[in-house]
């Protein structure tokens, strides 16, 4: 009699488990690939219509930053910047003007990362140079700008395109990494 009762309880559990699995939607058995926190984090605080300047220990202006909105995240040294307008002076002989659709400034690393529709204007001994690319990193303390993306550089003497570039503004040197195509127009 006890065996029959245990068998009946066991069969009831088996049928109940089968019905539960049969009626469950297929999504219930898939792993979650991302959590809601990963999708779009909300800023802890933000500022609008921002104009900011940073000075060196000697009192020289390192850069000036304008943006319609800057977002701050607690516990992080980086801030997200909408439509940054950045003018860097640093140790370079001439300032560099950087604009983009978005960016991230990390004060701890002294690094500005710009994304989407990045434009840079630099004045050198040969005149004005304009660089366009989709992503650019600028190291504030060393005045070095780099990109791994395709770019276009237009100067008074010609035009250069390629993929990957390093610009040293202190020494006024440009190093192009690959897929170089240059048109030179001596005047």
N, C-alpha and C positions, 0 to 999 in steps of 0.2 A: 504494500500500500504506500509506503514511504517512497519506494522507487517510482511508482506511478505518479506521485505528486511532484517529485523532483523532475521527472521527465516532462510533465505538463508545464511546470514553471520554465524549464529550459526551452521547450518548444515555443512558449509564449514570448520569451526574450528573443529567440531567433526570428520569429515572425515579426515582432515589433521592430527589431533592427533592420530587417529586410524592407519593411514598409517605410521606415524612416529614410533609409538610403534611396529607395525607389522614388519617393516624393520630393527629395531634395533637389534644388536646381544645380546644374553642372558647375556654376561659379563657386559654389560652396566648397568644392574640392580643389580649386586652383589656389596656388600660393599668391600672396600679395606681393607685387613687384615693387611698389613704392608706397611709402606712408604719406599721409596727408601733410606732414611736416616738411617733406622733401620738395613738394611741388612749388610753392611760392611763399617763402617765409615773409612774415610781416615785420616791418621795421619797428624797433623799440621807440625811436623818436626820429624826427625829420625837421629840416629847415627849408624854407622857401626863399626865393630871390636872394641867393647867397653870393657875397663877395668876400673872399678870404685871401690873406697874404701870409707868406711865411718868410721869416728873415733868418739869416745865418747868425752864428755866435758873434761875428764881427759887425752885425747890423746891416749887412747887405741883403737886398731883397732876393730871395731864391725863386719864388714864383708868386703869381697872382691867379686866382681861380674864381670864375663866375659860373653860376648854375641856377636854373630855376628851382631845383629841388635836390637836396642831399639827404640820404637815409643813413641812420646809425643803427648798429646792431650791438646789443649788450655782450661784452666779453670779447669783442673782435676789434682789432686795430684798424681795419679797413672800413671805408664808407662807400656806399653806392652813390654815383653822381649821374643825374640826368642832364643831357646836353651840355657837357662840360666845355668851357672856354678857358684854356690854360695858357698862360704866358710864363715861360721859364727863362730866368736870367742866369742863375748859377755862375759857374766859372767861364762860361762861353763868352766869346767876344761879342756876339750878337744874340738877341733873344730868339726863342723858337715859340711859335704860336700853334697850339694844338686845339682842334675841335673834333667832336664826335657825337654820335647819338646817345651813347652811354659810356660810363667808365667806373673804375674802382680805384680809390686812392688808399694805399696802405702806408700809414705814417711810420710804422715800425720798420718796414723794409725800405722806405723812401722810394716807393715805386708807384707809378700811375699806369694803369692798364686801360686802354681805350678800345671800344668795340663799335663796329658799324659806321660806315661813312667817315672814316678817320681822315682828317686833312691836317697837314703840317706845313707851315710856312717858315723858311729859314733864310736869313740873309748871310751870304758869305762874301769873300773877296771878289767873286765873279758876279755877284748880284743875287736876286731873289730866286729861291728854289721852292717849288711846291710839290709835296708828296701826298698821294692818295692811296689808301689801302683799307682793308676791312678790320684789321687789328694791329695795335701798336703798343709796345711797352716802353715807358720812359723812366730811367733811373735818375732821380732828382739830384743826388749828391755828385754823381760822376758825369752828368749831362750826356748820357748815352741813350739813344732810341733804337729799338730793335723791332723787327717784324719777321714772322715766318711765312706770312701770307703773300700773295701776288701784290705788286705795287706798281705805281706809275710815278716817275719823278720828272718834272719839267723844270728846266733852267733856261737862262738866257742863251746858253750855247747849244741846247738840244734837249732831247727827251730820252729817258731810259725806262725800261720795263724789266721785270724779272720776278723771281720768287725769293724772298728772304733778303733782309738788308740790316746792316748795323751802321748807325750814324754816330760818330764821335764829334760832338759840337765844339769841344775845346780845341781839338786838333784839326777840325774841319775836314774830316775824312769820311768817305762813304765806302762801305764794303758790301758788294752784291754777291749773294750766295749761288744762285742758279737761274737757268733759263734767261740769261741776260740778252737784251736787245737794246742797242744804243744807236741813236741818230745824233750826230754831232754837226753843228752848224757854226763854224768859226766866223766871227764878225770882225 
